[in-house]
Amino acid sequence: MLRRSTSHTVGLYKAFAASPGEATRRTILLAPLSPSLPLAFGLSAAEAGTIDPSETAVTLPDAIHFVPWSGGPPGSGEVAEMYGGLDKPGPYLAFMRWHPGYFSAPHKYQTDRISVVVSGTWWVNSGADFDPAHAVPVPAGGYVLRHAHTPHYDGVPSNVKEPAVIALFGIAPVGLQLVDPSKPAWRRV
């Protein structure tokens, strides 16, 4: 049935397109519905199979292991390295959980960093001067690109009720450098 369902869905895509390779407004609007169309037409869905962990690794949310970040004040936040590592050469993916009441001090990285807010709201700002009152809120689903060698800081203000979880992507080693190493790396706000 899976093969029939897939070819049927592809046929529906072709039927909605004005010409081969051309996306129409109708195609764009109906595309998200296409995976459910086989079920709507009475066709059965494919049954789940066993995943080979050497080919596909799955980690469910309750199995993600967060640890307090190195050097941070107790209760300020945690990190879960999912792929690679922040200090290991190569690409990395990590989840960072910021608790309300803490911001990082202005700092910069040796490489670009891509961040996506997974849950909560994360406040970000650029520059070497620490001014959390002017940080910009980035809600869940928001995207932040930090360019290499540019100072910035971020966190979650104390008046917020929930932590923010951010997915971090980049190339390591990160090479974090504080703008002013004589001041604390984390700030209570």
MDAnalysis code that builds the backbone (N, CA, C; Angstrom):
import MDAnalysis as mda
import numpy as np

u = mda.Universe.empty(567, n_residues=189, atom_resindex=np.repeat(np.arange(189), 3), trajectory=True)
u.add_TopologyAttr("name", ["N", "CA", "C"] * 189)
u.add_TopologyAttr("resid", np.arange(1, 190))
u.add_TopologyAttr("resname", ["MET", "LEU", "ARG", "ARG", "SER", "THR", "SER", "HIS", "THR", "VAL", "GLY", "LEU", "TYR", "LYS", "ALA", "PHE", "ALA", "ALA", "SER", "PRO", "GLY", "GLU", "ALA", "THR", "ARG", "ARG", "THR", "ILE", "LEU", "LEU", "ALA", "PRO", "LEU", "SER", "PRO", "SER", "LEU", "PRO", "LEU", "ALA", "PHE", "GLY", "LEU", "SER", "ALA", "ALA", "GLU", "ALA", "GLY", "THR", "ILE", "ASP", "PRO", "SER", "GLU", "THR", "ALA", "VAL", "THR", "LEU", "PRO", "ASP", "ALA", "ILE", "HIS", "PHE", "VAL", "PRO", "TRP", "SER", "GLY", "GLY", "PRO", "PRO", "GLY", "SER", "GLY", "GLU", "VAL", "ALA", "GLU", "MET", "TYR", "GLY", "GLY", "LEU", "ASP", "LYS", "PRO", "GLY", "PRO", "TYR", "LEU", "ALA", "PHE", "MET", "ARG", "TRP", "HIS", "PRO", "GLY", "TYR", "PHE", "SER", "ALA", "PRO", "HIS", "LYS", "TYR", "GLN", "THR", "ASP", "ARG", "ILE", "SER", "VAL", "VAL", "VAL", "SER", "GLY", "THR", "TRP", "TRP", "VAL", "ASN", "SER", "GLY", "ALA", "ASP", "PHE", "ASP", "PRO", "ALA", "HIS", "ALA", "VAL", "PRO", "VAL", "PRO", "ALA", "GLY", "GLY", "TYR", "VAL", "LEU", "ARG", "HIS", "ALA", "HIS", "THR", "PRO", "HIS", "TYR", "ASP", "GLY", "VAL", "PRO", "SER", "ASN", "VAL", "LYS", "GLU", "PRO", "ALA", "VAL", "ILE", "ALA", "LEU", "PHE", "GLY", "ILE", "ALA", "PRO", "VAL", "GLY", "LEU", "GLN", "LEU", "VAL", "ASP", "PRO", "SER", "LYS", "PRO", "ALA", "TRP", "ARG", "ARG", "VAL"])
u.atoms.positions = np.array([
    [0.802, -1.191, 0.000],
    [0.000, 0.000, 0.000],
    [0.850, 1.262, 0.000],
    [2.000, 1.216, 0.621],
    [2.841, 2.406, 0.681],
    [3.212, 2.869, -0.724],
    [3.571, 1.922, -1.583],
    [3.956, 2.300, -2.940],
    [2.767, 2.941, -3.670],
    [1.581, 2.362, -3.529],
    [0.400, 2.909, -4.179],
    [0.086, 4.297, -3.618],
    [0.175, 4.468, -2.316],
    [-0.111, 5.750, -1.686],
    [0.859, 6.812, -2.173],
    [2.136, 6.465, -2.240],
    [3.141, 7.429, -2.674],
    [2.906, 7.850, -4.105],
    [2.655, 6.884, -5.009],
    [2.442, 7.253, -6.406],
    [1.147, 8.040, -6.564],
    [0.149, 7.723, -5.762],
    [-1.103, 8.466, -5.814],
    [-0.877, 9.922, -5.394],
    [-0.095, 10.135, -4.335],
    [0.211, 11.489, -3.874],
    [0.996, 12.259, -4.922],
    [1.962, 11.611, -5.558],
    [2.734, 12.264, -6.614],
    [1.814, 12.648, -7.756],
    [0.874, 11.770, -8.101],
    [-0.098, 12.081, -9.142],
    [-0.928, 13.301, -8.788],
    [-1.280, 13.429, -7.522],
    [-2.043, 14.606, -7.096],
    [-1.211, 15.870, -7.229],
    [0.056, 15.796, -6.881],
    [0.939, 16.953, -7.063],
    [0.938, 17.385, -8.527],
    [1.091, 16.389, -9.434],
    [1.143, 16.704, -10.854],
    [-0.177, 17.304, -11.336],
    [-1.279, 16.805, -10.806],
    [-2.581, 17.299, -11.221],
    [-2.788, 18.755, -10.822],
    [-2.214, 19.156, -9.697],
    [-2.400, 20.525, -9.217],
    [-1.418, 21.502, -9.841],
    [-0.322, 21.035, -10.393],
    [0.672, 21.935, -10.981],
    [0.205, 22.392, -12.359],
    [0.405, 23.676, -12.675],
    [0.002, 24.226, -13.972],
    [0.834, 23.619, -15.093],
    [2.128, 23.464, -14.874],
    [3.005, 22.825, -15.837],
    [4.151, 22.200, -15.069],
    [4.848, 21.220, -15.663],
    [5.925, 20.539, -14.931],
    [6.942, 21.533, -14.382],
    [7.249, 21.386, -13.076],
    [8.256, 22.226, -12.440],
    [7.752, 23.586, -12.017],
    [6.490, 23.917, -12.280],
    [5.981, 25.237, -11.934],
    [5.097, 25.128, -10.699],
    [5.439, 25.862, -9.654],
    [4.629, 25.870, -8.437],
    [3.562, 26.955, -8.572],
    [2.329, 26.557, -8.353],
    [1.248, 27.529, -8.395],
    [0.776, 27.787, -6.979],
    [-0.029, 28.803, -6.839],
    [-0.572, 29.112, -5.521],
    [-1.346, 27.905, -4.988],
    [-2.123, 27.250, -5.864],
    [-2.889, 26.076, -5.470],
    [-1.968, 24.963, -4.991],
    [-0.842, 24.738, -5.701],
    [0.111, 23.700, -5.325],
    [0.701, 23.992, -3.949],
    [1.085, 25.228, -3.739],
    [1.707, 25.613, -2.474],
    [0.723, 25.462, -1.323],
    [-0.552, 25.843, -1.545],
    [-1.556, 25.744, -0.493],
    [-1.937, 24.297, -0.185],
    [-1.965, 23.432, -1.206],
    [-2.401, 22.061, -1.010],
    [-1.276, 21.095, -0.647],
    [-0.025, 21.478, -0.885],
    [1.105, 20.577, -0.617],
    [1.128, 20.043, 0.811],
    [0.887, 20.884, 1.848],
    [0.930, 20.333, 3.214],
    [-0.142, 19.279, 3.476],
    [-1.218, 19.283, 2.698],
    [-2.283, 18.312, 2.898],
    [-2.020, 16.982, 2.208],
    [-1.133, 16.959, 1.236],
    [-0.952, 15.775, 0.409],
    [-0.583, 14.505, 1.179],
    [0.219, 14.556, 2.251],
    [0.505, 13.298, 2.946],
    [-0.743, 12.645, 3.541],
    [-1.781, 13.431, 3.854],
    [-2.989, 12.848, 4.433],
    [-4.002, 12.422, 3.380],
    [-3.790, 12.772, 2.124],
    [-4.746, 12.436, 1.076],
    [-4.961, 10.932, 0.900],
    [-3.910, 10.098, 0.951],
    [-4.164, 8.655, 0.818],
    [-5.150, 8.146, 1.871],
    [-5.063, 8.655, 3.091],
    [-5.988, 8.234, 4.136],
    [-7.394, 8.726, 3.840],
    [-7.510, 9.947, 3.312],
    [-8.817, 10.510, 2.975],
    [-9.497, 9.703, 1.879],
    [-8.732, 9.097, 1.006],
    [-9.295, 8.315, -0.085],
    [-9.457, 6.840, 0.291],
    [-9.304, 6.542, 1.569],
    [-9.532, 5.183, 2.028],
    [-8.333, 4.276, 1.889],
    [-7.206, 4.780, 1.558],
    [-6.002, 3.968, 1.444],
    [-5.361, 3.869, 2.818],
    [-4.723, 2.754, 3.112],
    [-4.124, 2.593, 4.440],
    [-2.735, 3.207, 4.483],
    [-2.356, 3.634, 5.663],
    [-1.020, 4.197, 5.870],
    [-0.024, 3.067, 6.068],
    [1.220, 3.344, 5.802],
    [2.268, 2.348, 6.010],
    [2.447, 2.118, 7.505],
    [2.775, 0.902, 7.859],
    [3.024, 0.597, 9.255],
    [4.466, 0.935, 9.592],
    [4.687, 1.328, 10.849],
    [6.031, 1.669, 11.291],
    [6.890, 0.417, 11.342],
    [8.138, 0.600, 10.979],
    [9.070, -0.515, 11.015],
    [10.119, -0.291, 12.089],
    [11.110, -1.145, 12.110],
    [12.209, -1.021, 13.050],
    [13.297, -0.176, 12.410],
    [13.832, 0.740, 13.177],
    [14.894, 1.617, 12.677],
    [16.244, 1.018, 13.034],
    [17.142, 0.999, 12.081],
    [18.502, 0.532, 12.310],
    [19.290, 1.705, 12.901],
    [19.701, 1.640, 14.188],
    [20.402, 2.756, 14.812],
    [21.746, 3.097, 14.169],
    [22.309, 2.176, 13.375],
    [23.550, 2.509, 12.672],
    [23.263, 3.377, 11.452],
    [21.987, 3.463, 11.050],
    [21.592, 4.272, 9.905],
    [20.820, 5.524, 10.310],
    [19.987, 5.408, 11.320],
    [19.157, 6.525, 11.768],
    [19.108, 6.528, 13.284],
    [19.584, 7.609, 13.891],
    [19.549, 7.738, 15.348],
    [18.375, 8.616, 15.740],
    [17.561, 8.146, 16.664],
    [16.413, 8.891, 17.153],
    [16.586, 9.097, 18.649],
    [16.461, 10.339, 19.091],
    [16.479, 10.647, 20.521],
    [15.194, 11.398, 20.828],
    [14.343, 10.824, 21.624],
    [13.091, 11.463, 21.999],
    [13.347, 12.517, 23.075],
    [12.461, 13.505, 23.185],
    [12.712, 14.625, 24.102],
    [13.049, 14.215, 25.528],
    [12.368, 13.206, 26.068],
    [12.633, 12.837, 27.462],
    [13.975, 12.131, 27.649],
    [14.654, 11.785, 26.548],
    [15.963, 11.124, 26.645],
    [17.120, 12.091, 26.403],
    [16.824, 13.359, 26.143],
    [17.884, 14.349, 25.945],
    [18.475, 14.691, 27.305],
    [19.792, 14.556, 27.403],
    [20.486, 14.740, 28.685],
    [21.123, 16.127, 28.761],
    [20.521, 17.011, 29.534],
    [21.065, 18.348, 29.762],
    [21.985, 18.309, 30.975],
    [23.104, 19.029, 30.893],
    [24.029, 19.166, 32.024],
    [24.271, 20.657, 32.261],
    [24.525, 21.044, 33.516],
    [24.816, 22.459, 33.765],
    [26.008, 22.902, 32.920],
    [25.924, 24.111, 32.339],
    [27.033, 24.534, 31.504],
    [28.231, 24.908, 32.342],
    [29.369, 24.696, 31.786],
    [30.642, 24.880, 32.472],
    [30.845, 26.344, 32.852],
    [31.093, 26.582, 34.121],
    [31.407, 27.926, 34.591],
    [30.213, 28.818, 34.850],
    [29.012, 28.364, 34.538],
    [27.821, 29.190, 34.760],
    [27.359, 29.118, 36.201],
    [26.686, 30.172, 36.682],
    [26.149, 30.131, 38.043],
    [25.128, 28.997, 38.183],
    [25.015, 28.388, 39.352],
    [24.027, 27.322, 39.550],
    [22.628, 27.819, 39.177],
    [21.913, 27.011, 38.394],
    [20.552, 27.348, 38.018],
    [20.424, 28.288, 36.833],
    [21.550, 28.681, 36.221],
    [21.488, 29.629, 35.098],
    [21.126, 28.950, 33.786],
    [21.571, 27.731, 33.594],
    [21.247, 27.050, 32.354],
    [21.983, 25.745, 32.188],
    [21.576, 25.023, 31.146],
    [22.166, 23.730, 30.835],
    [22.382, 23.618, 29.333],
    [23.182, 22.631, 28.969],
    [23.450, 22.353, 27.561],
    [23.359, 20.841, 27.340],
    [22.905, 20.473, 26.144],
    [22.866, 19.067, 25.730],
    [23.527, 19.002, 24.361],
    [24.719, 18.413, 24.302],
    [25.408, 18.260, 23.019],
    [24.825, 17.036, 22.318],
    [24.200, 17.285, 21.175],
    [23.510, 16.224, 20.446],
    [24.373, 15.617, 19.352],
    [25.227, 16.442, 18.748],
    [26.087, 15.981, 17.657],
    [27.370, 16.784, 17.719],
    [28.497, 16.108, 17.619],
    [29.772, 16.806, 17.722],
    [29.924, 17.395, 19.110],
    [30.613, 18.517, 19.192],
    [30.797, 19.189, 20.467],
    [31.268, 20.607, 20.230],
    [30.999, 21.470, 21.183],
    [31.358, 22.880, 21.041],
    [32.873, 23.103, 20.986],
    [33.641, 22.147, 21.512],
    [35.095, 22.284, 21.507],
    [35.793, 21.210, 20.662],
    [35.017, 20.402, 19.947],
    [35.583, 19.364, 19.087],
    [35.557, 19.861, 17.644],
    [36.643, 19.756, 16.907],
    [36.639, 20.234, 15.516],
    [35.526, 19.585, 14.690],
    [34.810, 20.402, 13.939],
    [33.756, 19.912, 13.062],
    [32.397, 20.490, 13.410],
    [31.373, 20.038, 12.695],
    [30.026, 20.550, 12.931],
    [29.478, 20.087, 14.277],
    [28.589, 20.902, 14.839],
    [27.951, 20.536, 16.100],
    [26.483, 20.936, 16.094],
    [25.722, 20.258, 16.934],
    [24.348, 20.618, 17.269],
    [24.234, 20.456, 18.772],
    [23.797, 21.515, 19.434],
    [23.598, 21.461, 20.881],
    [22.297, 22.181, 21.215],
    [21.646, 21.720, 22.268],
    [20.499, 22.439, 22.810],
    [20.981, 23.189, 24.043],
    [20.589, 24.430, 24.146],
    [20.943, 25.261, 25.294],
    [19.642, 25.660, 25.981],
    [19.578, 25.507, 27.293],
    [18.400, 25.909, 28.055],
    [18.798, 27.064, 28.978],
    [18.253, 28.259, 28.698],
    [18.494, 29.453, 29.520],
    [17.362, 29.577, 30.531],
    [17.704, 29.740, 31.806],
    [16.689, 29.964, 32.831],
    [16.491, 31.463, 33.024],
    [15.267, 31.862, 33.386],
    [15.000, 33.283, 33.619],
    [15.940, 33.875, 34.670],
    [16.356, 35.115, 34.393],
    [17.190, 35.844, 35.341],
    [18.658, 35.888, 34.981],
    [19.045, 35.291, 33.857],
    [20.460, 35.250, 33.484],
    [20.677, 35.667, 32.029],
    [21.751, 36.407, 31.824],
    [22.228, 36.786, 30.498],
    [23.713, 36.467, 30.433],
    [24.196, 36.231, 29.232],
    [25.641, 36.104, 29.045],
    [26.236, 37.503, 28.977],
    [27.498, 37.622, 29.303],
    [28.224, 38.886, 29.115],
    [28.530, 39.020, 27.627],
    [28.786, 40.226, 27.141],
    [29.174, 40.367, 25.731],
    [30.377, 39.472, 25.410],
    [30.236, 38.728, 24.319],
    [31.268, 37.778, 23.893],
    [31.198, 37.614, 22.385],
    [32.156, 36.873, 21.822],
    [32.165, 36.587, 20.385],
    [32.736, 35.200, 20.159],
    [32.514, 34.690, 18.931],
    [32.986, 33.360, 18.549],
    [33.928, 33.467, 17.356],
    [34.709, 32.413, 17.149],
    [35.611, 32.356, 15.995],
    [34.883, 31.947, 14.721],
    [33.700, 31.352, 14.871],
    [32.939, 30.868, 13.714],
    [31.501, 31.365, 13.810],
    [30.801, 31.337, 12.677],
    [29.378, 31.690, 12.681],
    [28.609, 30.675, 13.522],
    [27.492, 31.141, 14.091],
    [26.609, 30.246, 14.834],
    [25.178, 30.514, 14.401],
    [24.469, 29.437, 14.105],
    [23.059, 29.501, 13.759],
    [22.275, 29.018, 14.975],
    [21.260, 29.787, 15.351],
    [20.441, 29.436, 16.510],
    [18.971, 29.455, 16.120],
    [18.217, 28.467, 16.599],
    [16.779, 28.410, 16.399],
    [16.145, 28.219, 17.775],
    [15.206, 29.101, 18.118],
    [14.527, 28.995, 19.405],
    [13.503, 27.868, 19.308],
    [13.673, 26.855, 20.165],
    [12.816, 25.676, 20.148],
    [11.580, 25.894, 21.023],
    [11.773, 26.512, 22.190],
    [10.645, 26.799, 23.079],
    [10.974, 28.026, 23.916],
    [9.932, 28.664, 24.425],
    [10.108, 29.873, 25.215],
    [10.477, 31.056, 24.341],
    [11.001, 32.093, 24.985],
    [11.462, 33.294, 24.280],
    [12.864, 33.620, 24.764],
    [13.739, 33.905, 23.832],
    [15.150, 34.203, 24.085],
    [15.372, 35.666, 23.722],
    [16.090, 36.406, 24.539],
    [16.377, 37.811, 24.273],
    [17.815, 37.936, 23.790],
    [18.025, 38.669, 22.683],
    [19.348, 38.793, 22.083],
    [19.672, 40.254, 21.811],
    [20.956, 40.569, 21.818],
    [21.415, 41.900, 21.462],
    [22.835, 41.791, 20.922],
    [23.247, 42.824, 20.200],
    [24.588, 42.884, 19.617],
    [25.351, 44.034, 20.245],
    [26.672, 43.929, 20.192],
    [27.518, 45.007, 20.670],
    [28.318, 44.638, 21.895],
    [29.280, 45.474, 22.189],
    [30.181, 45.231, 23.312],
    [29.656, 45.798, 24.624],
    [28.678, 46.701, 24.556],
    [28.108, 47.303, 25.769],
    [26.905, 46.494, 26.230],
    [26.937, 46.057, 27.486],
    [25.874, 45.228, 28.042],
    [24.657, 46.092, 28.380],
    [23.553, 45.888, 27.662],
    [22.331, 46.659, 27.844],
    [21.132, 45.736, 27.632],
    [20.853, 44.829, 28.592],
    [19.792, 43.848, 28.404],
    [18.403, 44.466, 28.248],
    [18.198, 45.697, 28.709],
    [16.893, 46.350, 28.567],
    [16.538, 46.574, 27.094],
    [17.521, 46.586, 26.222],
    [17.275, 46.784, 24.795],
    [17.431, 45.506, 23.975],
    [17.479, 44.366, 24.656],
    [17.559, 43.091, 23.939],
    [16.232, 42.832, 23.222],
    [16.312, 42.128, 22.110],
    [15.160, 41.830, 21.263],
    [14.632, 40.438, 21.611],
    [13.320, 40.298, 21.898],
    [12.768, 38.962, 22.171],
    [12.616, 38.160, 20.888],
    [13.054, 36.905, 20.941],
    [12.922, 35.992, 19.799],
    [12.105, 34.799, 20.300],
    [10.851, 34.669, 19.832],
    [10.000, 33.570, 20.310],
    [10.336, 32.241, 19.644],
    [9.702, 31.187, 20.140],
    [9.879, 29.847, 19.575],
    [9.644, 29.880, 18.071],
    [10.548, 29.238, 17.338],
    [10.497, 29.233, 15.880],
    [11.371, 30.308, 15.267],
    [11.857, 31.249, 16.081],
    [12.712, 32.324, 15.575],
    [14.121, 31.831, 15.282],
    [14.772, 32.546, 14.372],
    [16.108, 32.192, 13.880],
    [17.063, 33.346, 14.168],
    [18.248, 33.037, 14.654],
    [19.275, 34.039, 14.938],
    [20.591, 33.558, 14.330],
    [21.242, 34.422, 13.550],
    [22.561, 34.126, 12.994],
    [23.566, 35.043, 13.664],
    [24.548, 34.482, 14.325],
    [25.638, 35.242, 14.939],
    [26.842, 35.105, 14.018],
    [27.307, 36.227, 13.477],
    [28.475, 36.204, 12.607],
    [29.744, 36.118, 13.441],
    [30.720, 35.412, 12.937],
    [32.005, 35.246, 13.628],
    [32.617, 36.605, 13.948],
    [33.271, 36.680, 15.082],
    [34.050, 37.844, 15.523],
    [33.207, 39.080, 15.811],
    [31.893, 38.928, 16.014],
    [31.046, 40.077, 16.348],
    [30.539, 39.928, 17.779],
    [30.673, 40.973, 18.618],
    [30.224, 40.866, 20.011],
    [28.702, 40.841, 20.116],
    [28.224, 40.062, 21.062],
    [26.795, 39.924, 21.308],
    [26.582, 39.352, 22.704],
    [25.332, 39.347, 23.147],
    [24.960, 38.735, 24.424],
    [23.491, 38.356, 24.347],
    [23.047, 37.511, 25.264],
    [21.688, 37.000, 25.206],
    [21.299, 36.376, 26.531],
    [20.022, 36.066, 26.681],
    [19.540, 35.426, 27.898],
    [18.038, 35.528, 28.030],
    [17.566, 35.366, 29.265],
    [16.139, 35.434, 29.574],
    [15.981, 36.301, 30.823],
    [15.227, 37.411, 30.719],
    [15.040, 38.291, 31.881],
    [14.340, 37.576, 33.049],
    [14.540, 38.095, 34.255],
    [13.997, 37.464, 35.459],
    [12.475, 37.536, 35.545],
    [11.824, 38.452, 34.838],
    [10.365, 38.557, 34.916],
    [9.646, 37.564, 33.996],
    [10.388, 36.730, 33.308],
    [9.813, 35.715, 32.415],
    [9.605, 34.438, 33.218],
    [8.515, 33.721, 32.933],
    [8.170, 32.552, 33.743],
    [8.806, 31.238, 33.297],
    [9.176, 31.125, 32.025],
    [9.700, 29.840, 31.551],
    [11.075, 30.006, 30.910],
    [11.886, 28.943, 30.968],
    [13.188, 29.004, 30.292],
    [13.016, 28.993, 28.774],
    [14.069, 29.342, 28.087],
    [14.106, 29.249, 26.625],
    [15.057, 28.119, 26.252],
    [14.664, 27.325, 25.260],
    [15.536, 26.273, 24.740],
    [15.894, 26.659, 23.317],
    [17.192, 26.674, 23.043],
    [17.702, 27.105, 21.753],
    [18.535, 25.979, 21.152],
    [18.320, 25.684, 19.866],
    [19.154, 24.734, 19.136],
    [20.295, 25.521, 18.503],
    [21.520, 25.104, 18.760],
    [22.717, 25.786, 18.254],
    [23.402, 24.920, 17.209],
    [23.735, 25.530, 16.070],
    [24.413, 24.825, 14.987],
    [25.639, 25.630, 14.591],
    [26.732, 24.961, 14.267],
    [27.910, 25.666, 13.794],
    [29.071, 24.718, 13.573],
    [30.237, 25.327, 13.381],
    [31.475, 24.574, 13.222],
    [32.359, 24.889, 14.425],
    [32.841, 23.863, 15.071],
    [33.701, 24.019, 16.245],
    [35.158, 23.823, 15.833],
    [36.087, 24.264, 16.668],
    [35.854, 24.832, 17.986],
    [35.283, 26.245, 17.896],
    [34.401, 26.538, 18.859],
    [33.695, 27.815, 18.900],
    [34.648, 28.957, 19.249],
    [35.547, 28.710, 20.201],
    [36.521, 29.733, 20.587],
    [35.878, 30.952, 21.226],
    [34.986, 30.748, 22.179],
    [34.316, 31.853, 22.860],
    [35.334, 32.791, 23.508],
    [35.159, 34.105, 23.270],
    [36.019, 35.124, 23.875],
    [35.151, 36.201, 24.487],
    [35.356, 36.483, 25.775],
    [34.635, 37.577, 26.419],
    [35.185, 38.903, 25.925],
    [34.309, 39.882, 25.742],
    [34.744, 41.216, 25.338],
    [35.583, 41.838, 26.453],
    [35.137, 41.669, 27.705],
    [35.877, 42.177, 28.858],
    [36.071, 41.038, 29.856],
    [37.205, 40.317, 29.756],
    [37.426, 39.159, 30.636],
    [37.523, 39.515, 32.124],
    [37.641, 40.798, 32.466],
    [37.714, 41.165, 33.883],
    [36.338, 41.169, 34.543],
    [35.271, 41.037, 33.743],
    [33.905, 41.026, 34.283],
    [33.326, 39.608, 34.196],
    [32.292, 39.314, 35.003],
    [31.716, 37.967, 34.995],
    [31.154, 37.588, 33.619],
    [31.257, 36.304, 33.302],
    [30.772, 35.789, 32.019],
    [29.251, 35.689, 31.975],
    [28.607, 35.565, 33.134],
    [27.144, 35.510, 33.223],
    [26.700, 36.653, 34.114],
    [25.566, 37.220, 33.778],
    [25.036, 38.351, 34.534],
    [23.638, 38.022, 35.031],
    [23.375, 38.318, 36.280],
    [22.031, 38.162, 36.865],
    [21.224, 39.391, 36.498],
    [20.070, 39.203, 35.877],
    [19.210, 40.338, 35.480],
    [17.802, 40.160, 35.989],
])
